Amino acid sequence: MLASFAAWTAPAFADPAAPEPEMLTHKGQFGLSARTALGLGFQGKMCVHPDQIAVVNGVFTPSEAEVAFAERVAAAFERAEADGIASIQLDGKFIDYPIVYRAQRMLQQIAAIRARQR
């Protein structure tokens, strides 16, 4: 995963394999595994059973609050950048290029999700 970050590519998907077979079928345990993968920077998790798809989609789909913040970050930074400013504060948070890039990726991700749902 570190190599993918260093190369500015999307991190790999987390493997569904787990030490205990119950992790593959118990939705709570599988959800915990998916949230851990998300926290480690993975962009998704492989599924080996159709019942796992909804769990993974729920974990890796940005919330409406996350999307709204990403939209505000992108808009505010675009205005700041037009004025020659390369870092801003938004809601008391420091925003610079890595945060903006993450927000832009999230907006691309949610646009792709919404396009598939039509």
C-alpha positions in Angstrom: 0.0 0.0 0.0 2.8 2.4 0.8 4.2 1.8 -2.7 0.9 2.8 -4.2 0.8 6.0 -2.2 4.4 6.8 -3.2 3.4 6.3 -6.9 0.3 8.5 -6.5 -2.0 5.6 -7.4 -5.1 4.3 -5.6 -4.3 1.9 -2.7 -5.0 -1.8 -3.3 -8.2 -3.5 -2.3 -8.2 -5.4 1.0 -8.2 -9.2 0.7 -11.3 -11.0 2.0 -9.1 -13.6 3.7 -9.3 -13.7 7.4 -7.9 -15.8 10.2 -11.4 -17.1 11.1 -13.9 -18.4 8.5 -16.7 -16.7 10.4 -15.2 -13.4 9.2 -16.4 -14.2 5.7 -20.0 -14.9 6.6 -20.8 -12.9 9.8 -21.8 -9.5 8.6 -20.7 -7.7 11.8 -17.3 -9.2 11.7 -17.0 -8.6 8.0 -18.1 -5.0 8.4 -15.5 -4.5 11.1 -12.9 -5.9 8.7 -14.1 -3.5 6.0 -14.0 -0.5 8.3 -10.4 -1.5 9.4 -9.4 -1.6 5.7 -11.0 1.8 5.1 -9.1 3.2 8.1 -5.8 1.8 6.7 -6.4 3.7 3.4 -7.7 0.9 1.2 -10.2 1.9 -1.5 -12.3 -1.2 -1.3 -12.5 -4.8 -0.1 -12.9 -7.9 -2.2 -16.0 -10.0 -1.7 -16.3 -13.8 -2.0 -20.1 -13.9 -1.4 -22.9 -11.8 -2.7 -24.1 -11.0 0.9 -20.8 -9.1 1.4 -21.4 -6.6 -1.4 -23.9 -4.4 0.6 -21.6 -4.4 3.6 -18.6 -3.3 1.6 -20.6 -0.7 -0.4 -22.0 0.7 2.9 -18.5 1.1 4.4 -16.7 2.5 1.4 -19.5 4.8 0.1 -18.9 8.3 1.5 -21.6 9.7 3.7 -23.7 12.7 2.7 -21.8 14.8 5.3 -18.4 13.7 3.9 -19.6 14.6 0.4 -20.9 18.0 1.5 -17.6 18.8 3.2 -15.6 17.6 0.1 -17.7 19.9 -2.1 -17.1 22.8 0.3 -13.3 22.1 0.4 -13.1 21.9 -3.4 -15.1 25.1 -3.9 -13.2 27.1 -1.2 -9.8 25.9 -2.4 -10.6 26.8 -6.0 -11.5 30.3 -4.9 -8.3 30.6 -2.8 -6.1 29.2 -5.5 -7.5 31.8 -7.9 -6.2 34.4 -5.5 -2.8 32.7 -5.3 -3.3 31.1 -1.9 -2.2 27.5 -1.5 -3.6 26.7 2.0 -6.8 27.8 3.8 -8.8 27.1 6.9 -12.3 25.7 6.6 -14.4 25.0 9.7 -11.2 25.4 11.8 -9.4 22.8 9.7 -6.2 23.4 7.8 -6.8 22.6 4.1 -3.9 22.2 1.6 -3.2 20.2 -1.5 -3.4 16.6 0.0 -6.7 17.4 1.6 -8.0 19.0 -1.6 -6.8 16.0 -3.7 -8.6 13.6 -1.3 -11.8 15.7 -1.5 -11.6 15.7 -5.3 -11.1 11.9 -5.4 -14.2 11.5 -3.1 -16.2 13.7 -5.4 -15.2 11.6 -8.4 -16.0 8.4 -6.5 -19.5 9.6 -5.5 -20.2 10.9 -9.1 -19.3 7.4 -10.4 -21.5 5.8 -7.7 -24.5 8.1 -8.6 -24.0 7.5 -12.3 -24.3 3.7 -11.8 -27.4 4.1 -9.7 -29.3 5.9 -12.6 
